[in-house]
Amino acid sequence: MIAVSAQPTRPYSAARTARLALWVFLLANLVIVELMLSTPATAAHNTLTSVGRFFGLHLAFLMALQLLLIARLPFLDRRIGMDRLTTWHRWTGFTLFWLVLLHPTFVLLGYARLDRISFLGEIPNLAKQMPVLLGMIAAGLVVVVAALSVRLARRRLSYETWHAVHLLVYAVVALGIVHQIYEGSAFKSNILTQVYWWGLWAFALGALLTGRLFVPLVRNARHRLRVAAVVPETDDVVSVYLTGQDLGRLEARAGQFFLWRFLGHNRWWQVNPFSLSAAPDGHALRLTAKGIGETSAGLRRLPIGTRVYAEGPYGAFTAAQRVTGKTLLIAGGIGITPIRALLEDDQLPGDIVVLYRVRDRAEAVLLGELTNLAQIRGARLDLLTGPTDERNRPFSPEALLARVPDIVERDVFVCGPARMTDAVRRSLRELEVPAAQQHAETFRLAS
């Protein structure tokens, strides 16, 4: 263990309030779901079908919870951050995947025993009923989405393709609701459970429509964003300047990101998450992106005046999350974009250290702006170059402590490739930097 100075007191925060609200919601509803299982089934059943019913009810509840986690509600996003909500969504998705396998397996085994036929023979037998067939199709779609979400498959897909595949989730939800209406024996015989169950789903769907559709529509109708300028920063990095109406009401903050659609430039279902690379001033927005995917690679060809449909601002990677009087900003590669915006934010305290990791100086995007901002803010800017190997591990606990001896007394904001971010987070844990002082944005959201 590496010796560090005493830890500051961990404060109560809005993020903890939001997390507590989610936990209360989860546990309270799980209790109700368990009570619903005591309702007698309306159809013939045995132990196997009862187990299948148990898995099915929890599967449906987790589907509703998933909608809430991905709804992009401003209340949750500003306090918890889409990055953390996405992580919870992913782990909930793993659980949902196994329930999707277990629920039909036990139901088929149970009815196969009741009908005195084989497991495989029961599949076409039950598939003759349309609600059951729709449930089978929904389960198949979940398996497809899950298979394309594992890390090995994800690496082979462009962000645009991966995002398009995930739109199948909406079909799963629609099919699942129809399946529940006709097959939901846990609440068919009791009016109170029916009111609760469909009230829960109405709340989840309402949250999804509010966060995903109504809020973005209102904001885009109000602000009418357009491309004002396109400025190449390097051979493969470009900055896009956007103007619009009444941008002060957008309430965007340095460190946040938007999901961008450049109308006429990419397909309507394709969306890209790019961070703001400059602190919003109420008059214009700026994003800076590296040419990685199909959309980002073509940004330098955007015509001036292109209409932009933006969802956001999203993310809790902001100065509002800090809990100490000193700050350490760590960036890797194009992950410098939200870090550069944070450095410009006057809500950060004056004692700031910036660590910028790149392979060589030529790769350091926005370095001139960072240097000027560091001078204005009185911040220390360290450019960390060279390959990462056993002799050069700039984010090891020892290296971080040597560069920033009072790191445990600082809020640490880190953004960059997932491998770099994970390395920094491991070192922060070893250095016993309190979790409340650690703020991370993964590369896939920040870039």
GUSE-972695 format. One line per field, with one value per residue (C-alpha): residue number from 1; x, y, z. Coordinates in nm, 4 decimals, decimal comma. Layout:
// residues N
seq = (NUM_...)
c1 = (X_...)
c2 = (Y_...)
c3 = (Z_...)
***
This chain:
// residues 447
seq = (1_2_3_4_5_6_7_8_9_10_11_12_13_14_15_16_17_18_19_20_21_22_23_24_25_26_27_28_29_30_31_32_33_34_35_36_37_38_39_40_41_42_43_44_45_46_47_48_49_50_51_52_53_54_55_56_57_58_59_60_61_62_63_64_65_66_67_68_69_70_71_72_73_74_75_76_77_78_79_80_81_82_83_84_85_86_87_88_89_90_91_92_93_94_95_96_97_98_99_100_101_102_103_104_105_106_107_108_109_110_111_112_113_114_115_116_117_118_119_120_121_122_123_124_125_126_127_128_129_130_131_132_133_134_135_136_137_138_139_140_141_142_143_144_145_146_147_148_149_150_151_152_153_154_155_156_157_158_159_160_161_162_163_164_165_166_167_168_169_170_171_172_173_174_175_176_177_178_179_180_181_182_183_184_185_186_187_188_189_190_191_192_193_194_195_196_197_198_199_200_201_202_203_204_205_206_207_208_209_210_211_212_213_214_215_216_217_218_219_220_221_222_223_224_225_226_227_228_229_230_231_232_233_234_235_236_237_238_239_240_241_242_243_244_245_246_247_248_249_250_251_252_253_254_255_256_257_258_259_260_261_262_263_264_265_266_267_268_269_270_271_272_273_274_275_276_277_278_279_280_281_282_283_284_285_286_287_288_289_290_291_292_293_294_295_296_297_298_299_300_301_302_303_304_305_306_307_308_309_310_311_312_313_314_315_316_317_318_319_320_321_322_323_324_325_326_327_328_329_330_331_332_333_334_335_336_337_338_339_340_341_342_343_344_345_346_347_348_349_350_351_352_353_354_355_356_357_358_359_360_361_362_363_364_365_366_367_368_369_370_371_372_373_374_375_376_377_378_379_380_381_382_383_384_385_386_387_388_389_390_391_392_393_394_395_396_397_398_399_400_401_402_403_404_405_406_407_408_409_410_411_412_413_414_415_416_417_418_419_420_421_422_423_424_425_426_427_428_429_430_431_432_433_434_435_436_437_438_439_440_441_442_443_444_445_446_447)
c1 = (0,0000_0,1267_0,1252_-0,0934_-0,2192_-0,5441_-0,8667_-1,1116_-1,4607_-1,6934_-1,9956_-2,3590_-2,4355_-2,7191_-2,5770_-2,6207_-2,9785_-3,0552_-2,8892_-3,0878_-3,4102_-3,3304_-3,2551_-3,5790_-3,7695_-3,6007_-3,6460_-4,0037_-4,1090_-3,9268_-4,1250_-4,4489_-4,3382_-4,2718_-4,6202_-4,7664_-4,6142_-4,8512_-5,1418_-5,2635_-5,1981_-5,5058_-5,3865_-5,2763_-4,9348_-4,6770_-4,3532_-4,1616_-4,4139_-4,4240_-4,0472_-4,0855_-4,3535_-4,1123_-3,8430_-4,0941_-4,2318_-3,8831_-3,7884_-4,0795_-3,9923_-3,6293_-3,7469_-3,9411_-3,6359_-3,4209_-3,6522_-3,6064_-3,2266_-3,2063_-3,4767_-3,2158_-3,4241_-3,2553_-3,3113_-3,1064_-2,8585_-2,7403_-2,6943_-2,5665_-2,4433_-2,5239_-2,1936_-2,2876_-2,6503_-2,5243_-2,3068_-2,6088_-2,8098_-2,5414_-2,5330_-2,9116_-2,9037_-2,6813_-2,9333_-3,2192_-3,0420_-3,0240_-3,3865_-3,4817_-3,3210_-3,4552_-3,8172_-3,9088_-3,6923_-3,8844_-4,2207_-4,1501_-4,0283_-4,3387_-4,5886_-4,3986_-4,4520_-4,8206_-4,8730_-4,6538_-4,4392_-4,0727_-3,9206_-3,8567_-4,2036_-4,3587_-4,1996_-4,4220_-4,7143_-4,6953_-4,5911_-4,9394_-5,0605_-4,9829_-4,8941_-4,6469_-4,4999_-4,4494_-4,2720_-4,0437_-3,9609_-3,8837_-3,6535_-3,4730_-3,4182_-3,2762_-3,0268_-2,9214_-2,8698_-2,6820_-2,4555_-2,3605_-2,2997_-2,0230_-1,6832_-1,5407_-1,8348_-1,8582_-1,4996_-1,5840_-1,8828_-1,8880_-2,0654_-2,3384_-2,4067_-2,4022_-2,6492_-2,8809_-2,8861_-2,9836_-3,2961_-3,4296_-3,4848_-3,7943_-3,9386_-3,8595_-4,0507_-4,3544_-4,3639_-4,3067_-4,6004_-4,8366_-4,7047_-4,7739_-5,1264_-5,2311_-5,0020_-4,9678_-5,1308_-4,9677_-5,2055_-5,5047_-5,7212_-5,6618_-5,7597_-5,5062_-5,2148_-5,3351_-5,3464_-4,9982_-4,8404_-4,9681_-4,9077_-4,5439_-4,5186_-4,6967_-4,4423_-4,1482_-4,2802_-4,3713_-4,0178_-3,8746_-4,0955_-4,0264_-3,6484_-3,5982_-3,8642_-4,0490_-3,7572_-3,5307_-3,8158_-3,8912_-3,5248_-3,4563_-3,7677_-3,6557_-3,2836_-3,2678_-2,8989_-2,6998_-2,3370_-2,1604_-1,8019_-1,5891_-1,2247_-0,9685_-0,7460_-0,5212_-0,5348_-0,7980_-0,9505_-1,2047_-1,3940_-1,7526_-1,9006_-2,2779_-2,5089_-2,8787_-3,1495_-3,1586_-2,8738_-2,8499_-3,1683_-3,0057_-2,8289_-2,5330_-2,2230_-1,8556_-1,7809_-2,1181_-2,1907_-2,4720_-2,5957_-2,5686_-2,7530_-2,6324_-2,9361_-2,8514_-2,5051_-2,5953_-2,8988_-3,1741_-3,1213_-2,7457_-2,6335_-2,2900_-2,1914_-1,9459_-1,8430_-1,8389_-1,4766_-1,5355_-1,7370_-2,0825_-2,1196_-2,4873_-2,4059_-2,2362_-2,1382_-1,8269_-1,7559_-1,4238_-1,4116_-1,1616_-1,2375_-1,3101_-1,6587_-1,8424_-2,0074_-1,7117_-1,4778_-1,7019_-1,7537_-1,4935_-1,7200_-2,0216_-2,1710_-2,2129_-2,5769_-2,6436_-2,9351_-2,8405_-3,0691_-2,9082_-3,0142_-2,8751_-2,6872_-2,6014_-2,3534_-2,2530_-1,8891_-1,9087_-1,7640_-2,0926_-1,9809_-1,6612_-1,6417_-1,2967_-1,1151_-0,8528_-0,8771_-0,6769_-0,7808_-0,6538_-0,7063_-0,5948_-0,6020_-0,9289_-1,0596_-0,9074_-1,2260_-1,4366_-1,1214_-1,0387_-1,3949_-1,3676_-1,0409_-1,2333_-1,5122_-1,4842_-1,6639_-1,3486_-1,1235_-0,7972_-0,5646_-0,5737_-0,3325_-0,3812_-0,2196_-0,2550_-0,1470_-0,0604_0,1862_0,3709_0,3351_0,1902_-0,1087_-0,1887_-0,5131_-0,5995_-0,2604_-0,2277_-0,5661_-0,4806_-0,1523_-0,3247_-0,6029_-0,3515_-0,1643_-0,4853_-0,6067_-0,2662_-0,2941_-0,0119_-0,0194_0,1911_0,2099_0,2859_0,4281_0,5895_0,4776_0,3232_0,5382_0,6936_0,9378_0,6769_0,3519_0,2384_-0,0804_0,0583_-0,0055_0,3603_0,3715_0,0500_0,1607_0,4995_0,3374_0,0520_0,1522_-0,1780_-0,3914_-0,6062_-0,7168_-0,8319_-1,1305_-1,0032_-1,1717_-1,0524_-1,1539_-0,9890_-0,9770_-1,1369_-0,8044_-0,6439_-0,9480_-0,9550_-0,5838_-0,6358_-0,9359_-0,7366_-0,4556_-0,6980_-0,8451_-0,4977_-0,4140_-0,7409_-0,8838_-1,2472_-1,4980_-1,6916_-1,3837_-1,3501_-1,5302_-1,4834_-1,6218_-1,5421_-1,3987_-1,7039_-1,9264_-1,6798_-1,5678)
c2 = (0,0000_0,3460_0,6055_0,9096_1,2007_1,1994_1,1773_1,4673_1,4131_1,2612_1,4905_1,4096_1,4810_1,5068_1,1981_0,9937_1,1206_1,0055_0,6663_0,6232_0,7045_0,4374_0,1778_0,2551_0,2248_-0,1080_-0,2688_-0,1487_-0,2877_-0,6159_-0,6644_-0,6079_-0,8470_-1,1199_-1,0658_-1,0971_-1,4435_-1,5602_-1,5024_-1,8421_-1,9106_-1,9074_-2,1932_-2,5503_-2,5544_-2,7613_-2,6878_-2,6284_-2,3802_-2,2049_-2,1599_-2,0310_-1,7907_-1,6686_-1,5958_-1,4393_-1,1919_-1,0789_-1,0591_-0,8240_-0,6087_-0,5795_-0,4761_-0,1886_-0,0972_-0,0968_0,1598_0,3856_0,3505_0,4414_0,7112_0,9917_1,1761_1,5066_1,4398_1,1185_1,2147_1,5395_1,3716_1,0261_1,0655_0,8644_0,6790_0,5240_0,4716_0,2933_0,0684_-0,0233_-0,0769_-0,3152_-0,5242_-0,5305_-0,6422_-0,9394_-1,0466_-0,9948_-1,2113_-1,5085_-1,4625_-1,4630_-1,8073_-1,9449_-1,8283_-2,0101_-2,3107_-2,3878_-2,3043_-2,5422_-2,8141_-2,7743_-2,7869_-3,0708_-3,2717_-3,1742_-3,2639_-3,5756_-3,4802_-3,3916_-3,0505_-2,9872_-3,1107_-2,8578_-2,5622_-2,5774_-2,6771_-2,3531_-2,1457_-2,2024_-1,9454_-1,5979_-1,4347_-1,7155_-1,6871_-1,3124_-1,3876_-1,6330_-1,3725_-1,1165_-1,3668_-1,4303_-1,0582_-1,0239_-1,3017_-1,1228_-0,7892_-0,9572_-1,1489_-0,8272_-0,6473_-0,8721_-0,7092_-0,9254_-0,8567_-0,4921_-0,4291_-0,5473_-0,3157_0,0544_0,2685_0,3409_-0,0308_-0,1119_0,1690_0,0581_-0,2998_-0,1706_-0,0141_-0,3726_-0,3267_-0,1211_-0,4141_-0,6408_-0,4084_-0,3941_-0,7719_-0,8248_-0,6031_-0,7945_-1,1211_-0,9990_-0,8820_-1,2308_-1,4491_-1,2498_-1,4936_-1,3226_-1,0258_-1,1322_-1,2341_-0,9291_-0,5741_-0,4211_-0,6091_-0,5117_-0,1444_-0,1673_-0,3600_-0,1470_0,1651_0,0567_0,0054_0,3339_0,5096_0,3387_0,4073_0,7638_0,8215_0,6806_0,8955_1,2050_1,1692_1,0244_1,2067_1,4981_1,6782_1,6588_1,7700_2,0737_2,1700_2,1380_2,3344_2,6067_2,6294_2,5376_2,4482_2,4918_2,4416_2,7801_2,6721_2,3609_2,3920_2,1109_2,0734_1,7956_1,5543_1,3418_1,5781_1,8497_2,1083_2,1983_2,5281_2,5489_2,8446_2,8644_3,0552_3,1306_2,8887_3,0243_2,8312_2,5068_2,4870_2,3000_2,2770_2,2224_1,8490_1,7423_1,5841_1,5652_1,2950_1,4593_1,4050_1,6167_1,6235_1,5248_1,4101_1,0779_0,8518_0,9647_0,6689_0,7229_0,9266_1,0084_1,1172_1,4075_1,6140_1,9903_2,0963_2,4511_2,5818_2,6941_3,0731_3,1016_3,2031_2,9018_2,5395_2,3578_1,9887_1,8356_1,4831_1,2348_1,0508_0,7067_0,6113_0,6815_0,9994_1,1488_1,0850_1,2909_1,5912_1,8015_1,7900_1,9364_2,2298_2,5549_2,5956_2,2224_2,1668_1,9740_1,7640_1,7323_1,5297_1,6563_1,7961_1,4736_1,3674_1,4427_1,4992_1,8616_2,0969_2,0672_1,7183_1,8326_1,7944_1,9395_2,2659_2,1246_1,9482_1,7007_1,6702_1,3627_1,3135_1,0616_1,1317_1,2822_1,2487_1,5939_1,7538_1,7620_1,8206_2,1293_2,2565_2,1931_2,3869_2,6844_2,6522_2,9199_2,6904_2,4832_2,5995_2,7760_2,4879_2,2746_2,0168_1,8792_1,5544_1,5046_1,1625_1,1216_0,9109_1,2167_1,5942_1,6013_1,4013_1,6561_1,8110_2,1626_2,1895_2,5606_2,6347_2,4243_2,6083_2,9474_2,8401_2,6935_3,0244_3,2213_2,9876_2,9461_2,5714_2,3233_2,1402_1,8241_1,6627_1,2902_1,1367_0,8101_0,4461_0,2724_-0,0176_-0,1488_0,1440_0,4086_0,3720_0,7313_0,6335_0,3800_0,4662_0,5547_0,7796_0,9620_1,0189_1,1468_1,3993_1,4980_1,4337_1,5717_1,3639_1,2292_1,5855_1,6505_1,5799_1,3715_1,4006_1,1440_1,0943_0,8826_0,5328_0,2676_0,0937_0,4171_0,5158_0,1741_0,2025_0,5435_0,4211_0,1234_0,3535_0,5938_0,3064_0,1916_0,5473_0,5513_0,8515_0,8612_0,7406_1,0687_1,2487_1,0244_1,1377_0,9434_0,9635_0,6710_0,7277_0,5890_0,8549_1,1378_1,1031)
c3 = (0,0000_-0,0918_0,1849_0,1207_0,3238_0,5172_0,3192_0,3100_0,4425_0,1852_0,1503_0,0894_-0,2752_-0,5234_-0,6954_-0,3778_-0,3494_-0,7041_-0,6464_-0,3250_-0,5108_-0,7702_-0,5020_-0,3180_-0,6460_-0,7244_-0,3823_-0,3314_-0,6672_-0,6114_-0,2898_-0,4809_-0,7559_-0,4982_-0,3549_-0,7041_-0,7323_-0,4583_-0,6998_-0,8269_-1,1934_-1,4176_-1,6403_-1,5778_-1,4188_-1,2348_-1,0536_-1,3763_-1,5168_-1,1780_-1,1929_-1,5486_-1,4242_-1,1544_-1,4124_-1,6526_-1,3994_-1,2995_-1,6671_-1,7364_-1,4350_-1,5475_-1,8939_-1,7362_-1,5271_-1,8413_-1,9996_-1,6982_-1,7086_-2,0776_-2,0699_-2,0427_-1,7856_-1,6941_-1,3207_-1,3276_-1,5971_-1,4362_-1,0980_-1,1905_-1,5488_-1,8591_-1,8311_-1,4958_-1,5997_-1,9114_-1,6946_-1,4808_-1,7992_-1,9286_-1,6097_-1,5928_-1,9552_-1,8677_-1,6033_-1,8468_-2,1056_-1,8688_-1,7664_-2,1359_-2,1620_-1,8330_-1,8636_-2,1878_-2,1007_-1,7806_-1,9373_-2,2263_-1,9902_-1,7761_-2,0611_-2,2266_-1,9098_-1,8923_-2,2588_-2,2308_-2,5308_-2,5781_-2,5073_-2,8784_-2,9661_-2,7293_-2,9138_-3,2260_-3,0050_-2,8020_-3,1037_-3,2490_-2,9947_-3,1296_-2,7902_-2,7215_-3,0703_-3,0196_-2,6926_-2,8722_-3,1377_-2,8657_-2,6938_-3,0219_-3,0755_-2,7238_-2,7993_-3,1206_-2,9432_-2,6573_-2,8968_-3,0774_-2,7479_-2,6167_-2,6311_-2,9105_-3,1438_-3,0406_-3,1520_-3,5036_-3,5433_-3,6180_-3,3626_-3,6212_-3,6817_-3,3117_-3,2407_-3,5238_-3,3899_-3,0471_-3,1967_-3,2007_-2,8270_-2,9049_-3,1006_-2,8044_-2,5704_-2,8008_-2,8460_-2,4750_-2,3794_-2,6107_-2,4670_-2,1123_-2,1936_-2,3003_-2,0889_-1,7646_-1,5231_-1,2229_-1,2433_-1,4529_-1,1576_-0,9344_-1,0263_-0,7841_-0,9353_-1,2826_-1,1843_-1,0297_-1,3162_-1,6001_-1,3937_-1,3621_-1,7363_-1,8082_-1,5864_-1,7595_-2,1094_-2,0125_-1,8842_-2,2072_-2,4303_-2,2209_-2,2174_-2,5640_-2,7660_-2,6072_-2,4393_-2,7503_-2,9786_-2,7635_-2,7330_-3,1050_-3,1965_-2,9563_-3,0414_-3,4154_-3,4276_-3,7479_-3,8471_-3,8405_-3,9132_-3,9665_-3,8612_-3,9164_-3,6089_-3,7471_-4,0405_-3,8652_-3,6057_-3,6800_-3,4742_-3,5623_-3,4424_-3,3998_-3,3523_-3,2743_-3,0957_-2,7233_-2,6417_-2,2885_-2,2037_-2,3139_-1,9750_-2,1205_-1,9023_-1,9698_-1,9684_-2,1055_-2,4418_-2,6941_-2,9288_-3,2699_-3,5963_-3,8873_-4,1138_-4,4686_-4,3618_-4,2022_-4,1861_-3,9506_-3,7152_-3,6908_-3,3941_-3,2534_-2,9022_-2,9082_-2,6066_-2,6057_-2,6460_-2,5231_-2,2305_-2,3536_-2,3595_-2,4508_-2,8090_-2,9715_-2,9111_-3,0261_-3,0640_-3,1634_-3,3039_-3,4388_-3,7641_-3,6195_-3,7378_-4,0630_-3,9347_-3,7489_-4,0430_-4,2704_-4,0430_-4,2246_-4,5321_-4,3513_-4,5449_-4,3537_-4,2557_-4,2108_-3,9722_-3,6598_-3,4408_-3,0975_-2,7943_-2,4679_-2,2907_-2,1101_-1,8461_-1,4886_-1,5887_-1,4734_-1,2149_-1,0240_-0,9118_-0,7404_-0,3631_-0,2840_-0,3429_-0,5810_-0,9168_-1,1259_-1,4922_-1,6812_-2,0552_-2,3134_-2,6882_-2,8113_-2,4549_-2,4097_-2,5466_-2,2266_-2,0195_-2,2263_-2,1700_-1,7949_-1,7797_-1,9172_-1,6579_-1,3891_-1,1414_-1,1018_-0,8167_-0,8940_-0,7968_-1,1123_-1,2563_-1,6099_-1,7308_-2,1074_-2,2407_-2,6110_-2,8087_-2,9388_-2,9365_-3,2900_-3,1622_-2,8897_-3,0145_-2,8902_-2,7177_-2,7967_-2,6399_-2,3361_-2,2877_-2,3026_-2,0665_-1,8213_-1,8145_-1,7617_-1,4845_-1,3230_-1,3811_-1,4331_-1,7676_-1,8132_-2,1574_-2,1183_-2,4372_-2,5436_-2,5615_-2,2628_-2,1413_-1,8223_-1,8143_-1,8926_-1,6983_-1,6454_-1,4639_-1,2198_-0,8532_-0,8041_-1,1114_-1,0217_-0,6636_-0,7797_-1,0148_-0,7842_-0,4203_-0,2868_-0,5246_-0,2403_-0,1666_-0,5241_-0,7401_-1,0316_-1,3715_-1,6266_-1,9899_-2,2567_-2,4061_-2,1866_-2,1132_-1,9947_-1,7904_-1,6218_-1,5377_-1,3789_-1,1798_-1,0457_-0,9375_-0,7704_-0,5707_-0,4657_-0,3607_-0,1629_-0,3416_-0,2205_-0,4785_-0,4466_-0,5842_-0,8908_-1,2055_-1,5295_-1,8818_-2,1088_-2,4547_-2,6370_-2,4806_-2,4820_-2,8409)
***
